[in-house]
């Protein structure tokens, strides 16, 4: 009798399990059948489009453009949010310009990025954003900062040129984007913090701040397609554990620079030496001394890190695409060469200096000529290079440095509805 009861309960459990499996499979089939005419990414129950998005993570923009080339508005449904991508120029202008205040980044975006961006300008909305933009615009327009940054970028560009000429002379292959990333990180940190990072070198040295910065940047971006990141953060495991470690390294470096710079400024004031540095951190530290200012060390950290994020990857990727386009369009590169050559000769006449003679087989004379060329360049004279300006502008049109901007519609039905905007150049 007991055996019969056992067999009966086993049979009932098996039947129940089989019924649940059938119901689940039917649910999936009905769900997928309902999307047969859908223009956007197909979804699965519960996880939405997360599977397809993860499969295309390494080609995210191309994946989205494939859908946007067919439909100018595409909805990507995720487990806890829906993302609406728009690429129609009229709609993009409406969101980013005409009705900009109605599309803030929102609390969801802020919660994802706060660990790295803090309350900096790229993670702020409303009055906070307006105040930071107003202050930053005023500071960046100052002649001292402009002249300082011009010298910094020129010096690091010259350093990169020497590395490339050495590699060319020795017949070595180089990863140009890696070198450009290092050049922009070094130069941006010099302008932002006023310190030498020292990553731009022919031997590609490791740097703890640069490594932590890259790691943190990648992981916070992955949060947008990782539905489990909050659980991993709570349990302190996986990518979130690595993110915490990276942020600690970034903060240790940043706060130590802030503390050191404040001490230097204080010592300079005591000694009567008013020749302070003109990097962004120093300028905002001076602003923080105003009794009406509410800038603390956390605000200073956020301001400078946002500046580094804004200028590092965007500049390096644009220069990488620019070089690619010059190689693939030799007639453009030839015309650009002629413009730069004429510019060099014109500036040399204005400065009453003879041009250094060089031999392509002699790396020293070549580097001396390049160094002289860089010395003839300044912020104002760059305005004469109209063809260079057109070529860089066309590069940005074809390969936007920031192809995607995220906003949150304040008047959407769901508080979890995000409206990211992808400006497609295809």
ROTORMAR-252522 format. One record per residue: z, x, y of N, C-alpha, C, O in turn. Coordinates in pm, whole numbers, plus 32768, in hexadecimal, padded with zeros to 4 digits. Example, Ala and Ser with C-alpha at 12.3 -4.5 7.8 and 13.67 -1.06 7.14 Angstrom:
BEGIN
830C85277DC7830C84CE7E3E830C85287EB6834E85907EB4 82C485057F1F82CA85577F968313850A80038324853D8072 
//
This chain:
BEGIN
800080547F8780008000800080008057807E7FB9803D80DE 805380BF80788059811980EC7FD3815F81027FA881738173 7F91818380917F0D81C4809D7EA7816680DD7E548190812E 7EAF80E680B77E52808580F17E68807581877E09806981D4 7EE9807581B07F09806C82407ED780E7828C7EA580DE82FC 7EE8815A82497EBB81D6828A7E2381D7829D7DEE81FC8306 7DDE81AB82317D4B81A682397D1F814282A37CBE815982EB 7D6880D082AA7D448069830A7D56809A839A7CFF808483EE 7DCA80E083B57DE18113843D7D7D818084627D51818984D4 7D5A81D383FE7CF7823E84187C71820084397C2B822C8495 7C4C819983EE7BCD815484057BCA8111848D7B64811184D2 7C3D80D684B37C45809485377C3A80FA85A77BF480E4860A 7C80816C85977C7981D585FC7BED820D860A7BBD82268679 7BA9822185947B21825485977AC281F285DC7A6C8219862B 7AD4817285BD7A7F810B85FA7A94810386907A3580F486DE 7B14810F86B97B33810B87487AF6818487907ABD817787FC 7B0481F887507ACB8271878D7A358268879779FA828D87FD 79F48236872B79638225872B793781C3879678D081D687D7 7985815887A8796580F3880E796E81308899791B811588F0 79D6818488AF79E681C3893279738223894F7941822989BF 7949826D88E978D882C988F9785A827B891B780E82A38973 7844820C88D677CE81B988F077D08180897D776A817D89C2 7849815389A87856811E8A307839818A8A9777F481738AFA 786F82038A7C785C82718ADB77C782998AE4779282AD8B51 778582A38A6F76F882C78A6E76A4825A8AB1764482778AF9 76CA81DE8A997681816F8AD9769281748B707634815B8BBC 770C81968B9C772881A48C2B76CE820F8C69769581FB8CD4 76C382818C24767082EE8C5675DD82C38C5B759882DC8CBD 75AF82818BEF752382568BE9750381F28C57749C81FD8C99 755B81908C6C7546812D8CD6754881708D5E74F781508DB5 75A681D08D7075B182178DEF753182658E0C74FC82618E7C 74FE82AD8DA6748582FD8DB9740982A48DCA73AE82C48E17 740682358D80739481D98D8C738981A08E18731B818D8E4B 73FB81858E5673FC814F8EDD73CA81B18F4573B1818A8FB7 73BA82318F1F738B82968F7F72FB82BF8F6772CC83218FA1 72B382768F12722C82A18EED71CE82A98F64716E82F78F62 71E8825A8FCD7192825E904471D382A690B971A082A39129 724582E790A0728E832D910A724183A99137720983F190E4 723E83C191BA71F4843291F2724A84B191F97215852191FB 72CE84A091FD73268513920C7355854991867323851F911D 73B685A6918773EC85DF910B7429857390B3746F851A90E3 740E857B90317447851A8FD374DC85368FBF750885A98FC8 752884CD8FA475B884DB8F9575E484B58F09759C84758EBD 765E84E08EE976A084BB8E6D771F84718E90775584848EFD 7751841C8E3677D083D88E53783F843C8E6F784884A58E2E 7892841D8ECD7908846B8EF578E384EA8F41791284FD8FB1 788E85428F07787385C58F45780185C08FAA77EC86228FF2 77B885528FB2774C8547901476DD85AC8FFC76AF85BD8F8B 76B385EF906776488654905E767E86E19050763387419061 770086EE9031773E8773902C76FB87CF8FC876ED88478FE2 76D1879A8F55769387ED8EED761088298F2075FA88A28F14 75BA87D58F58753988078F8A754D88688FFE750488CA900B 75B1884C905375CA88A390C575FC892C909875D4899290CF 7653892E9035768689AD9000761589FD8FBE76118A778FC9 75BC89B88F79754B89FC8F3774ED8A3B8F9D74A88A9C8F7E 74EA8A04901774908A37907F74DB8A7F90EF74A68A8F915D 75568AAA90D375A98AE6913D75648B61917A756A8B7391F3 75248BB5912874E68C30915A74678C1591AA74338C6F91EC 74368B9B91A573BF8B7691F373D68AF0923973808A99923C 744E8AE39272747C8A6492AA741B8A2D931373F689B8930D 73F38A809372739D8A4F93DF73128A2993AB72D989C493D5 72DD8A79934F725A8A589314726289D592C77207898392CC 72CF89C3927F72E58948923172E588CE928D72A68869926E 732C88D892FD73328868935A72AB8850939E728387DE93B3 726788BD93BF71E588AF94027180886A93A6712A882193D6 718A88819324712F883F92C6713D87A692D070DA875D92CA 71B8877792DF71CE86E792F071A586B9937C71698650938D 71C8870B93E071AD86E4946B711886E8948C70EC86A994EC 70CB8732943E703A873494546FFB86AE942D6F8C868D9458 7045866093D9701485DD93B07052856D94037010850C9428 70D4857C941E711C851A946F716B856394DB71AD85C694BD 71658535955971A8857895C67240856195C8728885A29613 726F8505957572FE84EC9568732184EA94D472E6849E9488 737F853C94AB73A58547941E743D853D94127486857E945C 746B84EB93B474FB84DA939C75218526931D74E3851292B4 7586857C932775BA85C692B576498595929C76A285AB92EF 765E8553922C76E1851A920E7734857C91BB770785AE9154 77AE859691EA780B85EF91A67886859F917C7896852C91A4 78DE85DB912B7951858F90F779A8854E916279D684DE9150 79C0859491D27A1C855F923579DB854792BE7A208526931E 7959855892C6791585459346787F8534932F784A855D92C8 783D84F7938F77AB84EC938E77758537940677A9852A9475 770C858693EF76D085D6945A764485A2947675F28596941B 762A858494F475A68554951C756185C2956A758F85E995D6 74F285F4953574A6865F95767430862395C173E585D1958B 7420864C963D73B0861B968D735E869196C0739586FA96E2 72DB867F96C5728386E996F4721986B6975571C287029780 72208637977771C2860197D971E986339864725B8620988E 718D867298AD71AF86AC993071F086499991724A866E99DC 71C385CC998F71FB856799EA728E854D99C772E385469A20 72AB853F994673358527991C738E859F993474028592995C 73578615991B73A58690993173C9869E99C4743B86C199E6 736A86829A1C7385868A9AAC73EF86249AD4744586409B28 73E885AD9A98744A85459AB974D785719A917537855C9ADC 74E285AF9A1C756585D799E8759B86529A31761186579A53 754686B59A48757487339A81757487389B1975AD87939B55 753386D79B58752986DB9BEA754A86559C2B75AD86499C73 74F785F09C10750585709C55758E85309C4075CD85039CA0 75BA852D9BC4763A84EC9BA47699854D9B5D76DF85289AFF 769A85C89B8C76E686339B4D777B86139B3B77B286319AD1 77C085D69B9F785085BD9B8E787285629B1978E385649AE7 781285119AED782D84B49A80782484F699F6784084B69991 77FD857699F277EC85BA9972783C863C996E780286A99968 78C186339970791486AB9966791086E298D778DA86A3987C 794A875898C6794E8793984079A7874097E4798A8733976D 7A12870B981A7A6886B297CD7AD886F997837AD887739776 7B3786A997537BAE86DF97117B8D8720968B7BCC87839666 7B2B86EA96437B09872395C07AD587B195D07B04880C958C 7A7687C496297A3F884996437AAD88A896727AB5891B9645 7B02887796CD7B6E88CB97027BCC88F796937BF8896A9691 7BED889C96367C4988BE95CA7C0D8925956B7C5589799534 7B89891F95577B47898094FF7B458A0B953D7B5D8A6E94F8 7B298A1495C07B108A9396017B878ACD964C7B828B3F967A 7BF28A8196597C628AAA96AE7C9F8B2F96847CCB8B7C96D9 7CA38B4A96017CE28BC495D17C9C8C4096077CDC8CA89618 7C1A8C3896237BD08CAA96587BB78C9D96ED7BD08CFB9739 7B848C2A97197B5E8C1797A57BD38BED97FD7BCC8BFA9878 7C3F8BBC97C17CB18B8D98107C888B1C986C7C468ABD9843 7CB08B2998EA7C8A8AC699507C258B0199B17C1F8ADB9A26 7BD48B6099807B6E8B9E99D37AFF8B3D99F57AFD8ACC99C5 7AA38B699A487A3D8B109A8079E58AD09A1579B48A619A2A 79D08B1499A3797A8ADA993B79C68A7E98DD798D8A4A987D 7A458A6A98F97A938A0D98A77AE289AC98FF7B41896D98D3 7AB789A1997D7AFE894C99DE7AA588D99A0C7A2B88DF9A03 7AE588709A3C7A9F87FB9A707ADE87D09AF67B4888009B1D 7A9887769B3A7ACF87379BB17AF287989C217AA787F59C3F 7B6587809C5F7B8F87D09CD27BA988619CAE7B9088BB9CFE 7BDB88789C337BF489029C077B71894F9C047B6B89C29C32 7B0989109BCE7A8689519BC87A4F89699C557A1C89D59C73 7A5A89059CAB7A2689129D347A6B89859D7F7A2889D39DC3 7AF0898E9D727B3989F59DB97B138A809D877B008ADC9DD6 7B088A8E9D027AE38B119CCB7A558B379CF37A398BAA9D13 79FB8AD49CF179708AF09D1779678B1A9DAA791D8B769DCC 79B38AD79DFF79B28AF69E8D79E68B849EA679AB8BD19EF1 7A568BA59E657A918C2A9E767A358C969E3D7A208CFE9E7D 7A008C7E9DC579A88CE09D8579298CF69DD778FD8D689DE7 78EF8C8B9E0B78748C979E5A788D8CEC9ED7783B8D3F9EFC 78FF8CD69F1579228D239F8D79358DB69F6B79038E0E9FB3 797C8DD29EFF79988E5D9ED979198EA59EAE79038F189ED3 78C58E629E5E784C8EA29E2C77E78EBC9E9B778F8F119E8E 77F38E729F0877978E859F7877C18EF89FD377768F1FA02C 78388F2F9FBD786A8F9BA01478179019A00277EC90389F93 78019060A06E77AE90D8A06A77EE9145A01577A8918D9FCD 78739152A01D78B691BC9FD178A191AA9F3B7880920A9EF5 78B591309F0A78A391169E7B781191249E5477F291579DE8 77B790F79EAA772891019E8D76FD91929E8276B791B89E24 772791E49EE1770392739EDE774292BA9E677703930E9E28 77BF92969E49780492D49DD877BF92B39D5577A7930B9D03 779E92339D42775D920A9CC576D092459CB976A492659C4A 768A92539D29760592909D26760B931F9CF275BB93479C9E 766B936C9D23767C93F79CF776A193FC9C63766E94509C19 76FB93A39C39772893A29BAE76B493849B50769E93CD9AEE 7669931A9B6D75F992F69B15758E93629B157550937D9AAD 757893A09B867514940B9B8D753F94839B3974EE94BE9AF2 75BF94A79B4275F1951A9AF875E995049A6175C2955E9A16 760E948D9A34760B947299A4757B94629972755E94859900 7523942F99C574969428999F745D94B4998F740D94CE9935 7487950F99E6745A959A99DD749195DC995F744D962B991E 750C95BB993D754895F098C274FB95C0984874E2960C97EB 74D5954098487486950A97DA73FE954D97D373CC956A9766 73C295669847733F95A8984B73479632980C72EC965A97C2 73B1967C982773C1970297EC73CF96FA97547399974F970D 741696959723742696839692739E96649652737E969995E8 7351960D969272CF95E6965C726B965A9660721D966D9603 726D96A796CB7211971996D372359783966B71DC97C39632 72B69796965272E197F495EB72B497C49561728598149510 72C3974395467298970B94C67200971794B571D097389449 71B796FE952171259709951D70FA97999505709E97B494B8 713C97F69549711B9884953C713398B594AD70E89909947A 719C987E946D71BF98A993E4717C985393797188986F9302 713597EA93A470F2979393457150973992F8713497189285 71C197119334722396BC92F2720D9628931471E696069383 722595D292B27223954392CB72A8951693087311954F92E9 72A394B2935E731D947E939A731C93E6939572B293A79391 739293AC939473A1931A939F73B192FC9434741F9309946B 734492D49474734592C5950673A49258953373E59266959B 73AE91EA94E6740A91809510749B91AD950674EC918A955B 74BB91FB94A075439230949275659289950975D39282953F 750592DE9531751C933695A5752992E59626757C9304967B 74D8927E963474E0922A96AC756591DE96B0759F91CE971B 759591B0963C7617916E9637768691CC966476E091A596AE 767D9247963876E292AB965E76D792CD96F3773C92DC9737 765C92DA9725764A92F897B27683928A980A76C992A5986C 7664920C97E87694919D983B772C918D982F776D916C9892 776591A497B877F7919B97AA783B920697FF789B91E99846 7808928197F7784392EE9847783892D298DC789892E39927 77C292A8990777AC9292999677F8921899C97831921C9A37 77F991AB997A7843913399A378D9914E99A9791C911F9A05 790D91999948799D91BB994979BE921899BF7A2C921099F6 7961926D99E4797792C49A57797C92719AD779D292879B2D 791F92129AE3791E91BB9B597994915A9B5679D1913E9BBD 79B591289ADF7A2090C49AD47AAB90FF9AD97B0090D19B25 7AC391669A857B4891A29A7A7B5892239ACA7BC7924A9AEE 7AE592649AE67AED92E69B287B1293569AC97B4393BE9AF5 7AF993439A457B1C93A899E27AA293CC998E7A44937E9982 7AA5944499547A3B947398FC7A5D944B986D7AC7946D983A 7A019400982C7A1593D997A179DF944597437A1C946596DD 796C947C9767793594EE971D78F394CD969978F9951D963C 78B29457968E786D9435961177DC94659610779F947095A6 77A3947F9685771694A7968E770A953D96757723958F96CE 76E4955E95FD76D395EA95D7767295F095637663958E9519 762F9662955275CB967094EA76079661945F75C1963A9401 768A967F945076CA967593CD770C95ED93B6774E95DA9350 76FC958E9416772F9505940A77C2950193DF77E294D19372 781C9534943478AA9539940E78E894AE940578BF9451944A 794D94A193AD7997942493A079F9941594157A2E94789448 7A11939A943F7A70937F94A97ABC92FF94857A7E9298946A 7B41930794847B91929694557B7F921B94AC7B7A91AB9479 7B76922E95317B6491BB958A7ADC917A95737AD290FF956B 7A7491CB956879ED9196955379E4914C94CF79A790E194C7 7A21918494667A1E914493E37A6A90C093E57A3B905B93B0 7AE090C094237B319046942B7AEB8FDC947F7AF08F66945F 7AAA900794EB7A638FAC954579F18F6694FA79E28EEC9504 79A28FB394B079338F79946479658F1A93F8792D8EAE93E5 79CF8F4293B27A068EEF93467A398E69937C7A1B8E009344 7A848E6E93E97ABB8DF494247A4C8D9994557A548D1F9444 79E68DD2949179768D8494C679308D389456790B8CC39467 791D8D7993E378D98D3A9371792F8CCA933678FD8C5E9318 79B18CE593247A078C8492DF7A1C8C0693317A1A8B9892FA 7A318C1393B67A448B9A940679C48B46940A79CA8ACC9417 79518B8793FF78D38B3D93FA78C78AF3937578948A839370 78F48B32930978EF8AF2928579478A76927D79318A209228 79AB8A6D92D47A0389F792D279B6897592E479E0890C92B3 7945897A932978F88900934378B888C692C57894885192C3 78AB8918925D786E88E591E078CD88F8916A78A688DF90F8 79478922918379A9893591187A1688C991237A7088D79176 7A0E885E90D37A7087F090DF7AFD881790B27B5C87CD90CA 7B0B888B90727B8E88B4903C7BD5891B90927C3B89519068 7BA18938910A7BD989A891557C6A898F91807CBA89ED9186 7C8C8912919D7D1688F591C57D77890A91507DE789399164 7D4B88E790D87D9F88FD90617DB18993904A7E1F89C0902C 7D4589DE90577D4D8A7090457DA58AB090AF7DED8B109094 7D9F8A7991297DF68AAD91937E898A9091737EDF8AE69187 7EA58A1891427F2F89F191207F668A4890AE7FDA8A7190B1 7F128A62904A7F3C8AB28FD67F2F8B478FEF7F5D8B998F9F 7EF08B6B905F7EDC8BF890847E8F8C4290167EBB8CA88FE3 7E1A8C0B8FF27DC88C478F897D368C508FB87D0F8C10901A 7CE88C9F8F717C588CA78F887C318CD490147C6E8D2D904E 7BC98C9390487B938CB990CA7BF78CA8913B7BF78CF6919B 7C4D8C4491327CAE8C2B919D7D198C9991A17D4B8CBA920D 7D3C8CD0912E7D9A8D41912B7D5A8DBB916D7D9B8E0491B8 7CD98DD091507C908E3F918E7C818E2992247C888E889272 7C6C8DAA924D7C5F8D8B92DB7CE18DAB93257CDF8DE79391 7D518D8492EC7DD28DA0932C7DE78E35933F7E178E6293A7 7DC28E8292D97DCE8F1492E27D738F4C93507D9B8FA5939B 7CF98F1893567C988F4993BA7CC58F2694487CBB8F7994A2 7CF78EAC945C7D278E8294E07D9D8ED9950B7DAA8EF99581 7DF28EFE94AB7E648F5394CC7E348FDB95007E6C9011955F 7DCC901294C07D94909294EC7D55908495777D6590DC95CB 7D0E9016958D7CCF8FFF96107D3A8FF2967C7D2E902E96E7 7DA28FA596607E0C8F9096C37E5A901096DE7E7E902C9750 7E75905E96757EBD90DC96887E70913796E97EAA91729744 7DED914096D47D9A9194972B7D96915B97B87DA991A4981A 7D7C90D897C37D6A909998467DE9909F989B7DE590C7990F 7E58907998607ED6907898AC7F05910498D07F4591179938 7EE59166987B7F0A91F0989E7EB9922299167EED9269996B 7E3891FA991B7DE49220998E7E1591DB9A0C7E1B92189A77 7E39915B9A017E6B91109A757EEB91519AAA7EF991659B23 7F4691739A507FC591B19A797FAD92389ABC7FEA92579B22 7F5492869A807F36930B9AB87EF592FF9B417F14934A9B9D 7E98929E9B4E7E5192909BCD7EAE925F9C3A7EA4928B9CAD 7F0892049C1A7F6A91D59C7D7FC192499CAE7FDF92539D24 7FE8929F9C51803A93139C767FEB93719CD1802193A59D33 7F6B93889CB07F1793E09D027F0793A89D907F0E93F39DF2 7EF093259D9A7EDF92E69E1E7F6192EF9E6E7F5F93099EE6 7FD292DA9E2A805492E39E6D806D93709EA0809C93839F10 804F93D49E4D8061945F9E75800694839EE9802D94CD9F43 7F8A944F9EE77F2B946B9F527F5C94319FD77F4E946FA040 7F9693B99FD07FCB9379A04A804293C9A082804F93D9A0FB 809993FAA028810E9446A05480E494C9A096811D94F1A0FB 807F950AA05C8052958BA0917FF4957CA1087FCF95DEA148 7FCB94FFA1257F7094E8A1967EDF94FFA1747E8A94FFA1CD 7EC19513A0F47E379527A0C77DF594A0A0B07E11945EA04C 7D9F9476A10A7D6193F2A1017CDC93F5A0B77C949391A0B2 7CBA9469A07D7C3B9477A0357C4E94459FA47C4D94949F46 7C5E93C19F947C7593889F117BF093729EC97B8593779F06 7BFA935A9E467B8393429DF77B4692BA9E1A7B8992609E4C 7AC592AF9DFF7A7F92339E237A5591E39DA879FE918D9DB2 7A9191FE9D347A7391AD9CBF7AAE91219CD17B01910A9D28 7A8290C59C7E7AAA90389C8C7B4090269C7B7B7E8FDB9CC6 7B7B906B9C1A7C0A905E9C037C5A90879C7F7CB690409CA8 7C3690F79CBA7C7D91269D327C7190C49DA57CD190AE9DEF 7BFD90899DB47BE8902B9E227C3B8FAC9E0D7C738F769E6D 7C438F7C9D917C938F049D787D298F219D7A7D788EC89D99 7D508F9B9D5B7DDD8FC19D687E068FBC9DFC7E738F8F9E1D 7DAE8FEB9E527DCA8FE49EE27DD58F529F0F7E298F309F62 7D7E8EFD9ED77D868E6E9EF97E0A8E319EC97E418DD99F0B 7E3B8E5F9E577EB78E289E1F7F318E499E737F9A8E0A9E65 7F258EAC9ECB7F948ED29F217FA88E709F94800F8E729FD7 7F468E1A9FA97F518DB2A0107FBE8D4F9FE67FBA8D1D9F76 801E8D30A03E80898CD1A01C80568C489FF080978C029FA3 7FE18C22A0227FA88B9F9FFF7F5A8BA29F7B7F2D8B3A9F4B 7F4B8C199F437EFF8C269EC67F598C089E4F7FD08C2A9E4F 7F218BC99DE87F6D8BAC9D6E7F3A8BFF9CF97F4C8BDA9C85 7EFA8C719D187EC48CC79CAF7F338D1A9C6F7F798D649CB4 7F438D0F9BEC7FA08D639BA27F518DBC9B427ED68DBA9B43 7F978E099AF07F528E659A957EF88E1B9A337E8D8E4B9A10 7F248DA49A067ED18D5599A97E4F8D2A99ED7DE58D2D99AE 7E578D019A6C7DDE8CDB9AB57D818D529AC67D078D449AB8 7DB98DC69AE57D698E3F9AF67D238E639A747CAD8E899A73 7D6C8E579A067D328E7399837CBC8E1699677C538E43993A 7CCD8D9599827C658D3299697BEA8D4A99C07B798D419990 7C008D6A9A3F7B928D7F9A9D7B3A8DF39A717AC08DE79A6D 7B798E649A4F7B2D8EDC9A2D7AE78ECC99A67A748EF59997 7B2C8E9399437AED8E8098BF7A788E1F98C67A148E339882 7A828DB799177A118D5C992A799A8DA3996879278D899945 79B88DFF99C5794C8E4C9A0279088EA6999B788E8EB19998 79588EE6994679218F3E98DD78CA8EEE987E785C8F19985A 78FA8E78985578AD8E2397FB782B8DF5983D77C28DED97FC 78338DD698BD77BC8DA5990677508E10991076D98DF19906 77788E8D992477168EF4994276EA8F4B98CF76818F8B98D6 773A8F4F9863771E8FAF97F976A88F8597A1763D8FC297A7 76BB8F1C975076538EF496F275D58EC0973775658EDB970A 75E78E7697A475738E3C97E975168EA8981D749C8E9D9810 754E8F11985874FC8F7E988F74B98FCC981F74428FEB9827 75058FEB97B674CE903C9749745F8FF496FE73F9903096DE 74728F7396E2740A8F2A9699738D8F1796ED731D8F1E96BA 739F8EFF976F732B8EF297C772DC8F7497CD72618F7197C8 73218FE597D772DD906697D9729890839754722D90BF9752 72D5905896E57297906C96617213901F965771AE9055962A 72168FA09682719C8F50967F71348F8796E170BC8F8496C5 71638FB8975371088FF197B670BD9068977C70439073978C 710590C1973870C5913696FA7062910A968E6FF591409682 708B90A6963F7031907195D76FB0903C96146F43905895E2 6FBC8FF196806F468FB796BF6EED902396FF6E7390179700 6F2B908C97346EDC90FA976C6E8A914096FE6E1791669714 6EC7915096896E839192961A6E10913B95E66DA5916E95C4 6E2790BA95E06DC1905F95A96D59903596116CF78FF395EF 6D6D905996906D0B903996F96CEF90B9974A6D1F90C897BA 6CA19114970F6C89919697506C4A918E97DA6C6391E5982E 6BF9912897F46BBC911C98786C2590FF98E36C1891299956 6C9090B798BB6CFE909B99186D4F911A99306D71913A99A2 6D6D916298C56DBC91DD98D46D70924599276DAD92929971 6CEA924899196C9B92A699686CA0928399FD6CAE92DB9A52 6C9592049A1B6C9C91D99AA76D2791F29AE16D3592169B55 6D8D91DE9A8E6E1591F89ABB6E29928D9AD46E6B92B49B35 6DF192E09A7E6DFA93729A926DBB939B9B166DF393ED9B5F 6D4793629B366D0393849BB26D5693599C2B6D5A939F9C90 6D9892E59C226DEE92B89C906E6393179CA46E84933B9D15 6EA393409C366F15939A9C3F6EEB94249C716F3394659CBD 6E7794519C486E4494D39C746E2994D29D0B6E4D95309D51 6DEA94679D3C6DD0945A9DCB6E5394509E196E6094889E85 6EB394089DE16F3793FA9E1F6F7B94829E2C6FB594A29E94 6F7494D29DC16FB295579DC16F7595B09E2D6FBD95F39E77 6EF395AF9E366EAF96039E9A6ED095D69F276EE596289F80 6ED495539F3C6EF4951D9FC06F8295409FEB6F989567A05D 6FE295339F8F706D95519FB0708195E79FC870D0960FA01D 703996399F7C704496CA9F8E701496F3A019704E974AA059 6FA896B2A0486F7796CEA0CF6FDB96A3A1386FF096E8A19C 7019962FA121707C95FDA18170F5965AA18A712E966BA1F5 711B9694A119719096ECA116716B977EA13271C297D5A13D 70E89797A13F70B6981FA15D70E29884A0F2711398F0A111 70CF985BA07470F198B5A006707898C29FAA7032985F9F91 705E993B9F786FEF994D9F1A7019991B9E8F708C99289E67 6FB998E39E496FD798B39DC26FE199289D616F9099869D67 704499239D097059998C9CA76FE6998C9C436FC299249C0C 6FAC9A029C2D6F429A0D9BCA6F7F9A139B3E6FE69A529B29 6F3E99D19ADF6F7799CE9A586F0A99DE99EF6E9399C89A08 6F379A0599796EE19A1399046F1B99BA98966F9199C39877 6EC89965985B6EF8990997F46F309953977B6F7E991B972F 6F0899D197696F3D9A1F96FA6FBF9A66971E6FFF9AA396C9 6FE59A5D979D70609A9E97CD70C39A3097F370B799F3985E 71259A18979D718199A997B171D599BA982E71F99958986F 71F69A359852724A9A4D98C772029A279948723C99E4999E 71849A51995671399A2F99CF711E999999D6711E995E9A43 7107995B996270F098CB9960716D987F998E7163982399DF 71E298A8995B725F98669983727D987A9A1872B398219A5A 725898EF9A4C726C99089ADB721598AB9B2E724098799B97 719B98929B01714198379B4A717797A79B44717397609BA8 71A8977E9ACF71E196F89AC2725D96EB9B1C727196839B5B 72AE97549B21732697529B7672FE97459C09733F96FC9C54 7295978B9C307267977F9CBA723496F29CD7724D96BB9D42 71EB96B99C7671B896319C86722C95CF9C9B722495779CF1 729695DE9C4D730795829C5A734C95919CE1737F95309D18 734E960B9D15738E96219D98733F95E19E0A737695C59E74 72BE95CA9DF3726B958B9E5A727994F39E5B724794AF9EB4 72BF94BF9DF472D3942F9DEA735794079E2A73BC944C9E1A 735793989E7073D2935B9EA073C092C39EA0735592909E7F 7428927D9EC4742691EB9EBC73B691AF9F12737091549EE7 73A691E29F8A734391A99FE672B491C99FBE725A91769FCC 729E92439F8B7215926B9F6971E092229EEE7166921C9EDB 723791EC9E9D720A91A39E2671B891289E4B716690FA9DFB 71CC90F39EC27181907E9EEF70EC90989EFA709E90399F01 70C391159EFC703491359F056FED91279E7E6F73911C9E7A 703891289E126FFB91289D8D6FE090989D60702690629D0A 6F7C905D9D9C6F5F8FCF9D826F2C8FB79CF56F4B8F509CB8 6EDD90149CBF6EA790009C376F16900F9BCF6F188FC79B6B 6F71906D9BE66FE5907C9B8D70388FFC9B8F70638FCC9B26 704E8FC79C06709B8F4A9C1370578ED89BC770998E8B9B82 6FD28ECF9BD36F878E659B8F6F8F8E769AF76F9B8E149AAE 6F898EF29AC96F8E8F0C9A3870178EE799FE701F8EAD9992 70818F099A4671078EE89A16711E8E519A1A715B8E1999BF 70ED8E109A8370FA8D7F9A8E70B08D399A1D70E18CD699E5 703A8D6B99FB6FED8D31998D70348D47990770308CF198AF 70758DBA98F970C58DD5988071348D6D9871714B8D399804 71778D5098E071E38CED98DD71AE8C6198C071F38C119880 71348C4498EE70FA8BC198D170DA8BB3983D70F58B4B9800 70A18C1C9803707B8C18977770F38C23971970F88BE296B1 71528C77973F71C88C8F96EB72468C869741727D8CEC976A 72748C0B975D72E98BF997B573648C40977F73838C399708 73AA8C8697D974238CCD97B174908C6D978774E18C8C9730 74948BF797C574F68B8F97A074A68B0F978574998ABA97DD 74728B02970B741B8A8F96EF74648A0D96DA742689A396CF 74EA8A1296D37535899996B475B0898E970D75FC89EE971B 75C38919974976368900979F767C8883976B763C881D974F 7700888A975D774A881B9723779387CC978F77D1880597E9 778B8747978477D286EF97DF78078677979477E0865E9721 785F862C97D3789B85B697957888854097F478B785439866 784484D997C5782C8464981878AD8417982C78E583E297CC 78DD841098A9795C83CE98C57958833798A879BF82FA988D 78E282FC98AC78D7826C989A789E82479813786B81D89801 78A582A497B278748283972C78D4822396E8794A821B970C 78A381DA968778F681789640796481BE95F279D6819195F0 7940822E95B179A28278956279D182F395AD7981833995EB 7A52830C95AA7A89838295EB7A5E840295A57A6D846F95DC 7A2983F5952A7A01846B94DE796C848594E9793784DC94A3 7927843E953F78978450954D787A84C095AF789684B59626 7841852B957B781C859C95CF7787859495F077388564959F 776185C3966676D385C4968C76AA865496A876AA867D971C 768686A3964076528729965B75C1871F9689757986C49660 7597877C96DD750F8779971074C887F896E674F788669701 745887E896A2740A885B967A7389885A96CA7335880296BA 737988BC9720730188C69773729A8914972372A4898F9718 723988D096ED71D6891096957163894796E8713289069744 713889C196C570C689FD970B704889F596B56FE18A2C96DA 705089B296436FDE89AA95E86F92892895FC6F2F891095B7 
//
